[in-house]
Amino acid sequence: MSIKTVFSRFGTFLDSTFVFLKRAALVVILIIIIGAIVGGLTGSKVGIPEDAILVLDINGPIVEELSQTEFERTLGQLTDSVVPEVLLSDLIKVIESAKDDDRIKYLLLDLEKFGGASPSKLQAVASTLEDFKTSEKKIIAYSSYGYTTGSYYLAAHADEVYLHDYSELIIDGYRSFRVYFKSFFEKFYVDANVFRCETCEYKAFVEPFFRDDMSDEAKQNIVEWISDLWDTYLSEVSTARGMDVNALKDYIDSPENFLKLTEGDAAQAALDAGLVDKLVNEREFRDYLVSLSGDEEDDSINTIWMNDYQNAAELAHNPYSGLQENNVGLIIASGSIIDGDGGPGEIAGNDFISLIRKAYFDESVKALVLRVDSGGGSAYASEVIADELERFKASGRPIVASMSSVAASGGYYISAPADKIFANPTTITGSIGVGGFLPTFERTFDQIGLHEDGYSTVDLTTSVMQTLSDREKEIIQMAVDNIYLKFISKVGENRSMSNEEVDAIARGRVWTGEKALEIGLIDELGDIEDAIAAAGNLAELDDYGVKLIEREMDFGFNFGFSIDNDRMSKMISFLDFLGFSTASDSLPPIIKTFEQQSNLLNNFNDPRGMYYYCFCSVE
């Protein structure tokens, strides 16, 4: 037998073994998941005790759409790697249900693991909490670790705010910061090749690639909209606490003055300033809860946690499940806009077109609401999505856009075809402009001795190992200006404005929802329920349901050798399951910063390198 034959048979054996292992692994995973699902269906359901305290344990950030598929969340529960998130619609539905549930007497805000939320989402939850109070049931907030800007906003709407006497209350305001790469690129000989529309002096998303700091125009714009958001925060928190807004501002701006009076005791300073009602340790607070609803003899409390209550009260994770013969369709557009395929928490061109077509061919859908929570992304993907929305609109059925926290740049572009646009006062929108980013690495590769040479019949650079010529830069710049013209034309056509009128309020400038209403970029201030009602009215429907247009079931697991971020995340989850700690939270801050920037750049996949994008979120 020849050596060639031996190795050939050995290779065939290895191939067969690998195929067997892949299939066996898949079968094992499916068996585990099916077992978990069956166990969940047949397991004992937690009952709701009488005179119960409902604990709103908000674990993670509040989001419009969960970033994991149902399959990934099920697998994550088995491997303890579920991404902590709370769906805004779920949280609101739980509070609304508890208001009318006679078994629930108190609401306890547990904000220890709260991951934050944008101002508009905080307002939506706070509004629901205020409505809950009309039932004359008490809301209590307690923190053993301390309150921060976002968590205190929610706590301020409680009837009683408690704080551990060893903790603190720090409100550090709203921030919007970026990492700038100019000097970094220079050190590694990277040519950034940045382009933006000629008049887009406020289009700041490309600035980090050719500057080391923020331009005066970009900073001026940020100061405007972030100051509006901060003024709203101060006003609403002080109103909720029944205190003077200037007193609140004094505590936030000059905490050292309050600390001097308490010899550095931060908890006492918060109490003296009127931000909390009482300082108690965990034992004292537990005793208080027992006195409200519990048994002092066995030291038990009648509590039920949010997820248990959601299951026990049979609250659907989709709150829009009351389907009828005529329905208003609802599509959630959350995340960056990217070309091609994606998953939950992304607005991928191919996937999103499928959702719109699903609504288009559904005869029961008489109108469509597009819930947008996006700073934009790929210009090409934004265009194909807008085209598909216009096709739906051409069928004679109205579209209403409902802007959540952010609907800027590409997020505004896909909202523009709507017959009516709603936004919250604290929504971030606008940023109508175009930017391009095409890095080339000829000088980088030269440093390590790699060069490229050959012949092309057309004198145009198509390789990242070749620096762009002035002629090629001119061609790209003209393309960017042309796309900007298309952007303002799209807005003008749908908003009954001339290109000149749109350009005057565009140029990449960011606006709050309240300002956007004044300048004509939106039609009304309101939340998603207002948008749904408007869609029903536009479609002349007296009686209708709301149908959430969802993605098809995707098991989201792929055996293969090519590594992308999605597969890498699954690999990390599996390593966590085996006991190897790879949690992002364990990474040093500087590494996490680069990780975030890398994930962001990974979403920049427009085929022409052109983007409608806005870095306009707050922390």
WOLIN-V821343 format. One record per pair of residues at least 4 apart in sequence whose C-alpha atoms are under 7 Angstrom apart, sorted by the first residue. I is the first residue (numbers start at 1). GAP is how many residues later the second one is. Records with the same first field share a line. If there is no record, write none. Layout:
I: GAP + GAP
This chain:
1: 4 + 5
2: 4
3: 4
4: 4
5: 4
6: 4
7: 4
8: 4
9: 4
10: 4
11: 4
12: 4
13: 4
14: 4
15: 4
16: 4
17: 4
18: 4
19: 4
20: 4
21: 4
22: 4
23: 4
24: 4
25: 4
26: 4
27: 4
28: 4
29: 4
30: 4
31: 4
32: 4
33: 4 + 41 + 42
34: 4
35: 4
36: 4
37: 4
38: 4
39: 4
45: 267
46: 262 + 266
47: 265
48: 256 + 261 + 264
49: 54 + 253
50: 53 + 54
51: 52 + 53 + 54 + 242
52: 51 + 52 + 53 + 54 + 241 + 250 + 251 + 252
53: 51 + 52 + 53 + 54 + 55 + 249 + 250 + 251
54: 50 + 52 + 53 + 54 + 249 + 250 + 251 + 252
55: 52 + 53 + 54 + 55 + 248 + 249 + 250 + 251
56: 52 + 53 + 54 + 249 + 250
57: 52 + 53 + 54 + 248 + 249
58: 28 + 52 + 53 + 55 + 56
59: 25 + 26 + 27 + 54 + 55 + 56
60: 24 + 25 + 26 + 53 + 54 + 55
61: 24 + 25 + 53 + 54 + 55 + 56
62: 23 + 24 + 25 + 26 + 54 + 55
63: 22 + 23 + 24 + 25
64: 23 + 24 + 270
65: 22 + 269 + 279 + 280
66: 19 + 21 + 278 + 279
67: 277 + 278
68: 4 + 5 + 276
69: 4 + 275
70: 4
71: 4 + 484 + 485
72: 4 + 484
73: 4 + 9
74: 4
75: 4
76: 4 + 5 + 6
77: 4 + 5
79: 494 + 498
81: 492
87: 4
88: 4
89: 4 + 230
90: 4 + 227
91: 4
92: 4 + 33 + 36
93: 4
94: 4 + 216
95: 4 + 33 + 37
96: 32 + 36
97: 4
98: 6
99: 33 + 36
105: 32
106: 31 + 32 + 33
107: 31 + 32 + 33
108: 31 + 32 + 33
109: 31 + 32 + 33
110: 31 + 32
111: 32 + 40
112: 31 + 33
114: 37
116: 34
117: 4 + 5 + 33
118: 4 + 287
119: 4 + 307
120: 4 + 284 + 285 + 304 + 306 + 307
121: 4 + 284
122: 4 + 32
123: 4
124: 4
125: 4
126: 4 + 28 + 31
127: 4
128: 4
129: 4
133: 4 + 5
138: 21
139: 19 + 20 + 21
140: 18 + 19 + 20 + 21
141: 14 + 17 + 19 + 20 + 21
142: 19 + 20 + 21
143: 4 + 19 + 20 + 21
144: 19 + 20 + 23
145: 22
146: 17 + 21 + 22 + 23
147: 4 + 5 + 21 + 22 + 23
148: 4 + 21 + 22 + 23
149: 4 + 21 + 22 + 23 + 24
150: 4
151: 4
152: 4
153: 84
155: 6
156: 81 + 84 + 85
157: 83
160: 117
161: 115 + 116 + 117
162: 114 + 115 + 116 + 117 + 118
163: 4 + 113 + 115 + 116 + 117
164: 115 + 116 + 117
165: 102 + 114 + 115 + 116
166: 101
167: 99 + 100
168: 98 + 99
169: 98 + 101
171: 81
174: 56 + 444 + 445
175: 443 + 444
176: 441 + 442 + 443
179: 29
180: 28 + 29 + 31 + 32 + 33
181: 4 + 27 + 28 + 30 + 31
182: 4 + 26 + 27 + 28 + 29 + 30
183: 4 + 29
184: 4
185: 4 + 5
186: 4
188: 256
189: 254 + 255
190: 249 + 250 + 251 + 253 + 254
191: 248 + 249 + 250
192: 17 + 18 + 245 + 246 + 247 + 248
193: 244 + 245 + 246
194: 12 + 15 + 16 + 242 + 243 + 244
195: 240 + 241 + 242 + 282
196: 4 + 238 + 239 + 240 + 284
197: 236 + 237 + 238 + 283 + 284 + 287
198: 283
199: 308
200: 233 + 307 + 308
201: 16 + 306 + 307
202: 15 + 16 + 305 + 306 + 307
203: 228 + 230 + 304 + 305 + 306
204: 14
205: 408 + 409 + 410
206: 229
207: 4
208: 4
214: 4 + 5
215: 4
216: 4
217: 4
218: 4
219: 4
220: 4
221: 4 + 288 + 289
222: 4
223: 4
224: 4
225: 4 + 286 + 287
226: 4
227: 4
228: 4
229: 4 + 197
230: 4
231: 4
232: 4
233: 4
234: 4 + 11
235: 4 + 10
236: 4
237: 4
238: 4 + 5 + 6 + 7 + 10
239: 4
244: 4
245: 4
246: 4
247: 4
248: 4
249: 4
250: 4
251: 4
255: 4
256: 4
257: 4
258: 4 + 11
259: 4 + 5 + 6 + 7 + 10
260: 4
262: 6 + 7
265: 4
266: 4
267: 4
268: 4
269: 4
270: 4 + 5 + 6
271: 4 + 5 + 6 + 7
280: 4 + 5
281: 4
282: 4
283: 4
284: 4
285: 4
286: 4
287: 4
288: 4
289: 4 + 12
290: 4 + 5 + 6 + 9 + 10 + 11
293: 8 + 9
294: 6 + 7 + 8
295: 4 + 5 + 6
296: 4
304: 4 + 5
305: 4
306: 4
307: 4
308: 4
309: 4
310: 4 + 5
311: 4
320: 226 + 227 + 228
321: 225 + 226
322: 223 + 224
323: 4 + 222 + 223 + 224
324: 220 + 221
325: 39
326: 38 + 39 + 40 + 218 + 219
327: 37 + 38 + 39 + 217 + 218 + 219 + 220
328: 37 + 38 + 39 + 40 + 207 + 208 + 216 + 217 + 218 + 219
329: 30 + 36 + 38 + 39 + 40 + 217 + 218 + 219 + 220
330: 38 + 39 + 40 + 216 + 217 + 218 + 219
331: 38 + 39 + 40 + 217 + 218
332: 38 + 39 + 40
333: 14 + 37 + 38 + 39 + 40
334: 11 + 12 + 13 + 38 + 39 + 40
335: 10 + 11 + 12 + 38 + 39
336: 10 + 11 + 38 + 39 + 40 + 41
337: 9 + 10 + 11 + 39 + 40 + 41 + 44 + 45
338: 9 + 10 + 11 + 39 + 40 + 43 + 265 + 267 + 268
339: 9 + 10 + 39 + 42 + 266 + 267
340: 8 + 9 + 10
341: 7 + 8 + 9 + 10
342: 4 + 6 + 9
347: 5
348: 4
349: 4 + 32 + 35 + 36
350: 4
351: 4
352: 4 + 33
353: 4 + 32 + 35
354: 4
355: 4 + 194 + 195 + 196
356: 4 + 32 + 33
357: 4
358: 4
359: 6 + 190
360: 32
366: 31 + 173
367: 30 + 31 + 32 + 168 + 169 + 172
368: 30 + 31 + 32 + 167
369: 30 + 31 + 32 + 33 + 162 + 163 + 166
370: 30 + 31 + 32
371: 30 + 31 + 32 + 33
372: 30 + 31 + 32 + 35 + 39
373: 30 + 31 + 32 + 33 + 34
374: 32 + 33 + 34 + 37
375: 31 + 32 + 33 + 34 + 35 + 36 + 238 + 239 + 240
376: 32 + 33 + 34 + 35 + 236 + 237 + 238
377: 33 + 227 + 234 + 235 + 236
378: 4 + 226 + 227 + 228 + 232 + 233 + 234
379: 4 + 31 + 227 + 231 + 232 + 233
380: 4 + 226
381: 4
382: 4 + 28 + 31 + 32
383: 4
384: 4
385: 4 + 29
386: 4 + 28 + 31
387: 4
388: 4
389: 4 + 28
390: 4 + 27
391: 4
392: 5
393: 4 + 5 + 6
397: 142
398: 21 + 137 + 140 + 141
399: 19 + 20 + 136
400: 18 + 19 + 20 + 21 + 131 + 135
401: 14 + 17 + 19 + 20 + 21
402: 19 + 20 + 21 + 125 + 126 + 129
403: 4 + 19 + 20 + 21 + 24
404: 19 + 20 + 23
405: 22 + 23
406: 21 + 22 + 23
407: 4 + 5 + 21 + 22
408: 4 + 20 + 21 + 22 + 23 + 206
409: 4 + 21 + 22 + 23 + 24 + 203 + 204 + 205
410: 4 + 202 + 203
411: 4
412: 4 + 17 + 18
416: 75 + 78
417: 77
420: 103
421: 101 + 102 + 103
422: 100 + 101 + 102 + 103 + 104 + 105 + 109
423: 4 + 90 + 101 + 102 + 103 + 104
424: 89 + 101 + 102 + 103
425: 87 + 88 + 89 + 100
426: 86 + 87 + 88
427: 85 + 86
428: 82 + 83 + 84 + 85
429: 81 + 82 + 83 + 84
430: 76 + 79 + 80 + 81
431: 75 + 77 + 78 + 79 + 183
432: 74 + 75 + 76 + 77
433: 51 + 73 + 74 + 75 + 179
434: 46 + 50 + 176 + 177 + 178
435: 45 + 175 + 176 + 177
436: 173 + 174 + 175
437: 172
438: 171
440: 24 + 25 + 26 + 27
441: 4 + 23 + 24 + 25
442: 4 + 22 + 23 + 24 + 25
443: 4
445: 4 + 5 + 6
446: 4 + 5
452: 13
460: 12
461: 5 + 7
468: 4 + 5
469: 4
470: 4
471: 4
472: 4
473: 4
474: 4
475: 4
476: 4
477: 4
478: 4
479: 4
480: 4
481: 4
482: 4
483: 4
484: 4
485: 4
486: 4
487: 4
488: 4 + 11 + 14 + 15
489: 4 + 10
490: 4
491: 4
492: 4 + 5 + 6 + 7 + 10
493: 4
497: 4 + 5
498: 4
499: 4
500: 4
501: 4
502: 4
503: 4
511: 4 + 5
512: 4
513: 4
514: 4
515: 4
516: 4 + 5 + 6
517: 4 + 5 + 6 + 7
526: 4
527: 4
528: 4
529: 4
530: 4
531: 4
532: 4
533: 4
534: 4
535: 4
536: 4 + 5
537: 4
563: 4 + 5
564: 4
565: 4
566: 4
567: 4
568: 4
569: 4
570: 4
571: 4
572: 4 + 10
573: 4
574: 4
575: 4 + 5
576: 4 + 5 + 6
587: 4 + 5
588: 4
589: 4
590: 4
591: 4
592: 4
593: 4
594: 4
595: 4
596: 4
597: 4
598: 4
599: 4
605: 4
606: 4
